[in-house]
């Protein structure tokens, strides 16, 4: 399994941050999937692409909102630091579900600080008037990203 250098947004029972992963034949392609489970023993750090060896186990009678597979880290086979200037896209609003929180500054789901650069008003307008908003970002630090463009 390969884990991307940034987290994305998804909708489970509620909006969540997810890892982006590639499995098996998708490894090395441009295809990344939201990963809604945890990987026991894996400590994710933004800014790094991880290649992992994981063990999977079937879960009998999983919770209604949970995965039927348990993932456990066997080994981190390699890591690759990603330059902070590498651009990446994150859904900021999907089907009317807003992933931006503002209670304690601009954040992605209360967790990742967002520097809206000179696009703050444009972002606010897009979030209020559109059902689907994508942001292009670069990393400032391990827990802060900077908005570069809005789609």
C-alpha positions, 0 to 999 in steps of 0.5 A: 500500500502507498500513502500520499503526502497529504490528506483529503476530505471525504464523507463517512457518517460525517465529513472526515479527513482521509488518507489517500492510498494506492493498493496493488496494481494502482501503486505508481499510477495517478489513481488515489482512493480515500481510505476511511480505515485506520492502519494499526501501528502506522503514524502518518506525518504530512509531507511524506509518501509512504510505501507500506506492507500491511496485514489485512484481517476480516472482521466478523460482524463489523459495526454498521459504520465501520470497515469489514477489514482490519489493517495492521502495519507490518513494515514501512518499506520506504518513505519519500519526503515531498517538497513543500512547493508541490501543489495538490488539490483538496475538495473544500465543498462537495455536494453542498457539504462544506469541509472548511471550519472557521470557529478557531481560524480557517481550518480543514475540518478543525484539523489543518490550518489554512492560509487563504493567501490573497484568496480569502474573499474568493473562497468565502464567495465560492463556498457560499454560492457553489455546491462543489469547490476544489482548492489547490494548495502547497504545504507551509508546515506539517499542520498548515497549507496555503491556498494557491487557486480555487476551482 
